[in-house]
Amino acid sequence: MPFPAKPLKPEAGPVEWFGAELRHHRIKLGLTQDGLGQKVYTSGATIGKIEKAQRRCSLELAEALDAALATGGVLARAWVLTVPQPDKRCAEADKDLPSSRSSADSDRITLTTEASGTPGASMQRRTFAAALGATVLSAAVPLVQRIDDVSTACLDMARHQSVGASDVARLHAVHDLYQSLDHQFGGGAVKESLERVTQAASTLLNRTHSEHVRRPLFTAVAKLRLLAGWTAFDMCDHYTGQRHFAAAERLALSVGDFNLVAFVRYRQARQLQHLQHNLDAAEVLRHALEDLQPEPAVRGTRAMLHATLATSLAAIGSGDAACAMLDLASDEFDGFSFESAPEWLGWRSRGELYAQYGRVYRDLARSDSRFGQQAVEWTSRAIDGFDDGMQRSSLLNQTGLASAYFLAGEPTMALGVAERILTARDSVTSGRIGDRIANLHRDAVHWKGTPEVTEFLRQVDSLPTRAAR
């Protein structure tokens, strides 16, 4: 019997985060460490040591791993963050800025923390402390320090008169790091810092750059704007979310990247669904589908769009159409390969598809309790499909599972899941999780006469409300 995989701690530092990314992509393709080693002409033991942060990965090996795992270049970009010493640009980023920059802007670059008293020691440590809480922060401090270095360098890039390939590579690396933290700790962990980086990155669009840099530069900034919109949405700051989504869509359209356009519209639709504007969400998703070409490389994209469209159809009462759309999404998901998938699908898995099934069947169960058990089954399968780096998705779907149990007539099981959610919710800073917990009222209504359910709902009502909507 094989030994269980050693749990990883991606929050411990950039090398640990790199190892967790490698394991995530390896497992997604169903490869063993030895099997992956054979593909890149190294040993399985070496792969294992890199995953466990016991050995650093070379850039050449990172590029080979990207090719073998079809990551779209994630590992090569992440490698930049694992280099032991910051480069000269990072070191210079703590110097005083020209006097033309306002004092407020200067404070963004060179914050002084009470603990260290060192100029520039932390661009966003206090923001992280407030967002993550002392327990999470204590484990994440090495990674936060690395974010400080790289993010400060990105802010410093805004002063450059020209943009080159190395600047674009840095933007991609910062995006991937922020995305990883967002998935694990929630949008509140990165929202403010990412907002500043995104503003600085956007100024690079007007700097001098060669024609061959234009497309990757616009794509990198579009991805940062999209992620900034997603983290704002996750914290229920919907105005900021839509502002970034609109900018990301314009940039992606300007370079003809319709897969990225589809991803932007997918996230716009998710926000509209959260706000219960399901007719508008359905329209956005249909436009996204119409603009995609019917080729194998976009089957995964179409699968996610169809599955998300199914949830809007179910919410507006079109149950049969929703189920038909789910069947279509499943067929497309079965027929595509991650090796040819667009980069943004790298974080998506069958667990994400099952999550849409769960949402559809929960809506159906609200009208017909006979669908309740199917809602439980699909939501449970979704949770099983998320790895440790997808903590927010797991918690969101655990809240969905509590709803499904209420709808299936199993309040005791619902309360068991809900209590675990209340215990774990502080590990992730996400306004959406707060909304989902509050919405448990809707599905627990038939059990309010039960003392245990009444007490649980009292706990839900006593939870602190968020500031941003």
Secondary structure, DSSP 8 states (H G I E B T S, - for coil): ---------GGG-HHHHHHHHHHHHHHHTT--HHHHHHHTTS-HHHHHHHHTTSS---HHHHHHHHHHHT-SSHHHHHHGGG-SS--HHHHHTTS---TTS-HHHHHHHS---TTT--TTS-SSHHHHHHHHHHHHHHHHHHHHHHHHHHHHHHHHHTT-SEE-HHHHHHHHHHHHHHHHHHHHH-GGGTHHHHHHHHHHHHHGGGSEE-HHHHHHHHHHHHHHHHHHHHHHHHTT-HHHHHHHHHHHHHHHHHTT-HHHHHHHHHHHHHHHHHTT-HHHHHHHHHHHHHHS-SSGGGHHHHHHHHHHHHHHHHHTT-HHHHHHHHHHHHHHHHT--GGGS-GGGGG--HHHHHHHHHHHHHHHHHH-GGGHHHHHHHHHHHHHT--TT-HHHHHHHHHHHHHHHHHTT-HHHHHHHHHHHHHHGGGS--HHHHHHHHTHHHHHGGGTTSHHHHHHHHHHHHS---S--
